[in-house]
Amino acid sequence: MSIYDLEPDALAALLADEPAWRIEQLRHGLYREGRPLEEISTLPRTLRARLRAAVGPDLELAAKQVADEGRTVKLALRAPDGALIETVLMRYDDRTSVCVSSQAGCAMGCRFCTTGQAGFIRHLRVGEILEQVAWAQRVQGTGRISHVVFMGMGEPLANARAVVEAIGRLRSDVGISPRRITVSTVGIVPGIHRLRTTRLPVTLAISLHAANDALRSELVPMNRRYPIEAVLEAGANWSRATGRRLTLEWALIAGVNDRHRDAVELAARARSLGAHVNLIPLNPTPGYPMVGTDEAGVRRFARQLRELGVNVTVRDTRGRDIDAACGQLATSLVVAQGIDEHEGLGRRGARLVSPVGSLKLGEGPSAQVG
């Protein structure tokens, strides 16, 4: 357990012999400033040493890639057991978002996803989710993280207990409203039901990618267990319970799901739910032979949806000059060869800082491949 796993009562117990305001100093340093324990200078050095001796080690930076003139920063973080976790900081004019992982690896097996191709290692703990936000705040420096999206490695609702608890602590410890948090799922129906019962006003985004079961089962194998009708019914129930609009995500793949008939099928689904559609230009993914729809095709598909009465946006593409797709930076650390110990080149000349090339996904006693 790291210090980020400890709830306020547990922190208070560790600081029982200290003035009460020490707890707030510690929480402010960890969560509001994103500082490592050793760098929270408002705490006495002896207290920091005592706290460090009482908790486990933190996540370490394994690699960092910078793109979009510094507006996108992708981090590979290494857990003490060797698991690699990806986190992305994204700076916009009106907000600063962090994309966090909920698992090391992923068991969903989506064909176009690098993380899914690598297989599942383990669930992340609540503290490991929160620490990703702290790392992003550390990289951000001045200015607060305003939004969190659970769209990194793993399926959030396969780790629903930790994700729901993390959302609560993002509100209480970090100060981020659930209304500024998005949870993306391939459609784990029990997880959607669990999220509904919490009535947390997050944004729920279902990674649909196909509007009929035959095609979706090819792209998203979990569809064989939770077919489209069951997934969308769960989404509709969530929307009614929370009063929040559902989002349908659609990664556009050339010649696969970007045809006119695909737009017609998707529009029918979206209109029946009053859902918003978020189109995602697919990043190139090693191991998947298909390519993303080109810019003209993305514009055409979006126009078709609007003409069919659907509210649609196109996701801002970030980091295409680095290992942009989920899981690619972690994978690149595994296969990297001939990279200088302190600095090397990532994809297309992007900066890759402090790479660790000796670690292998799946190492350690907790590893399993799905």
N, C-alpha and C positions, 0 to 999 in steps of 0.2 A: 504494500500500500504506500502511495506517495502522500505528501501533505495535501494534495488537491483532492484526495478521496475523503478527507475528514470534514464532516459537517460542523457547523458552528459549536454544537455542544461538545463534540470531541476535541475541537481546538481549545475550547474553554477548559476542558479537563487537563490538557497538556500545559495550560498556562494558569493553573489553579493558584499557584503561589505568586503570580504577577498581578499588577494592577489591572483592573477590568479593561482599561483603554488599550492595553497591549493587544487584545484580541482584534480590535478594530484596526490598529496599525498593521497587524499581520495580514488581515483580510484585504485591506486596502492595497498593500504592497503586492500581494499575490494576484488579486483579481482585477483591481482597477488600474494598476500600473504594469501588471504582467512581469514583475521582477522575480528572478530566482531568489530562493530563500536567503542565500548568502549575500545578496545585494540589497536587502531591505534595510537601509541604513538607519531607519527610525528605531529599529530594534537593537539592543546591545549585542555586541559581537558574541559574548558568552551565551546569550539566550539563543542566538541563531545556531550556534554550534550544538547546544543541547537539543534543540528542535530537530536538527539534521540527524543527530544520533538516534532520535526516537522514531523517525519515519524512513521509508525506503527512498531510493534514488529517483530523480526526475527523468523525464524524457530528454534525450540528447539530440542535438542537431546532427544529422547524418549528411545532409546535402541541402543546398539552397539554389534555386534558379530564379532569375529575374528577367521579366519581359515587359513589353508595352511601355518602354521608357520608365520603368520603375513602378508602374501602376499595378503590376501583377507580380507577386512573389510566391513561389511554390516551395514548400518545405517538406523534406523527408525527415521524420523524427524517429529515433530508435528507442524502443522500450528496453528495460533491463534484461528481458528474456530474449532480445534480439529481433523481435517483431518490428517491422517497418510500418510507419503510419504517415499518410500524406495529409497536408493542410495547405490551403491556398488563401493568401490575403489578396483581396481585390479592391483597389481604390477607384472610386467614381467621384464625379463632381459633387454629388449630393449625399453620398454615404460611403462608408467603408465596411465591406463584408468579409467574413471569413467562412470558407467552405471547410467543414470538418468531417473526419471519418468516424464511423461508428463501430467498425470492425477492422482488424488487420486481415486483408484479403477479403474474399467474398465467395459465398457458396451458391449464388444465384445462377452463374454460368451463362450470362447473356453473351451472345456470340461476338458482339461488337465492342465489348468492354475489356480493357486490358486487365483490370482487377479480377473480373470474372474468369478470365483465361488462366490467371495465376493460381486460383483456388483459395480456399478458406484456411486461415491460421487460427484465429480466435476472436471472441468478442472483446471489445474495449470496456474498461471500467469507467465509471462515472468520472473519476479523477482524470483519466487519460483524455476524455472528451473535453473537460474543462481546461486542461493544461494546453491543449491545442489553441484555444482562444487566448490563453495567457501568452503563448509563444507568438501568436499573431500580433497581440498588443505590444509585445517587446519589439518586434520588427517594425511595427507602425510608429512607435515613439510617441510624439505628441499627437493629440487627436484620438478620440475614442473609437473603438469598434462599435458600429451601430447595428449591424445585422449578422445573423448566423444562419447558414444553410447546411443542412445535413444531406450533402450531395457528394461527399468524398468516398473513400473506400468503404465498401460494405453496404449491407441492407439495414437501414436504421430500425425498421420494425421487426426484424429478426432478433434484435437486441433491445426490444421495446422497454424493458424495465429500466435499463441504464439510460436510454435516451430520454424517457419521460422524466426521470429523476434529474438528469442533466439540464433539461429545459427549465425545471423548477429552480435549480441552483444558478442557471444563467440569469434568471430574473432576480433572485435574492442576493447572490454574491457578486455577480458581474454588473448587474443593473441593466440588462437587456430585456425589453418587453417581449413576451411570447408572440405578440403581433409582428415582431420583426424577425421571427424565426420561421424557417421553412423546413419541413420534413418531406423528403422525396422517397417514395417507395415503389417497388415493382408491383405491389399489390398483395401484401401479406394480410389477408383478411382478418385474422384474429388480432393482429397488431393495430389495424385501423379501428377495430372495435374498442381495443384498449385505449387508444388515443382519444376516441370519442367520449369514453366515460370520464376522462380527466377534464373534459371541456376546456382544455387549454386553447386559447384563441390563436394557435399557430396557423400558418398556411400549409395545407396538405397538397402535395404534388404527386400525382400518380404517373409513373413512367409507362405510358401506354404503348407508343411506337407502332401499334397496329390496331385496327378497329374490328378485326375478326379473329376468331380463335385459331384458325389454321395458320395464318401468317404470324400471329403473336406467339404461338407456341414454338415456332422456329426461332424467333428472335429472343424471346424471354421464356426459357424453359419452365419457370414457376407457373406460367399460365396453364400448364397441364394440371396443376394442383388447384389453382384458384383461377377459374376461367373468367373471361371479361365480365359477364353478367354479374357474377358474385362480387368481383372487385368493384365495379361501378355502383352496385347496390350498397356496398359498405361505404363507399365514398359519398353517396347521396345521403345516407343516414348520418354520417359525420357532418355533412354540410347543414342538415336540418338541426342537428343538436347544437352546433356551435354558431350558426348564423354566418359562417364563413364560406366564401366561394371556393369551389374546388378548382384546382389547376390540373390540366392534362398535358404531360410533356411528350414531345414527339421528336425523336432524333431522325433527321431526314437522311435517308440512304438512297443513293442514286439507283433508279430502276426497281427499287424494292417497295418503298412506301411513300413515294413522292409523285404518284400518278394522279390523274383527275379522279379516278374511282376511289383512291385512298382518301382524297379530300372530301368526297361526298360521304363516305362512311364515317370519317372522323367528325364531320360537321353534324351529322345526325346524332352521334353520341354526345357531343358537346352541347348541342341545343337542348337535348332532353334533360340535361343536368344543370343547365345554366352555367356551364363551366367555362373557364378561360383556357385557351390553348397557348402553350409556350413552345415555339418551334426551336429546335436545337441543331444548328449546322454541325454535322458529325465531324469530330477531329479524326485524322488518320490514326488507325490503330494497328500495330504490328500483330499478325496472326489472324486478321480478318480481311478477306480479299476484296470486299466491297468498299466503295468510296462514298464520301458524303456528297450530297446534292450541291451543285455549284451555286454561286450567288444568284444568278438569274433564275435558277430553278427554285431556290428558297423564296425569292420575291414572288414568283408565279404561284407557288403553293399557298403562300400567305394571302395573296390577292383572291385566290379561289375560295379560301375559307371565309374571308370577309364578305365576298359576294353571296355566300351561303348563310350569312347571318351570324357568324362566329366572331367573338372578341378574341383577337390573336396578337401576340407579340413575338418577335424573334430575339432569342437570347444573344446578348453581346458576346461575340467570340473573343476569348482572351487566351494568351499564351501559346499561340500557334507556332511561335518560333522557339518554343521549348518543349519539354515532354508534357504536352498539354492535357492529353486524355488521362482520366483517372487511372492510377496505378502505374503509369509509364515511368515516373521518376524513380519509384521504388524498384521497378523492374530493371531500369537502366543501371542502378547500383549493383545489381546482381550480375549483369552481363558485361559491365564496363571493363574494358581492357586498355592498358597503356595510358591511363589518365594520371597526370601528375598528382603527387600526394596532397597538395594544397589547393590547386586550381587547375581546371581543365575545361574542355569544350563540351557542351551539351549539344542538342540538336541544332543544326544550322547556326552555329556560332554563339548560341546563348551562353551566358555565364553559368558555370556549374561550380559551386564553392564547397570546399571540404568534402569531396566524395568519399564514400566508404565502399570499397569494391569487394571486400572479402566476405561480407555477410550474405547469406542465402535465405530467401524466403522459405519458411517451413522448418527452419532449424529450431531445435529445442524440444522439450518434452511435451509442450502444449500443441505442437503442430499437427494439423490434419489437413488433408487436401480433399476438396469436394468438387 
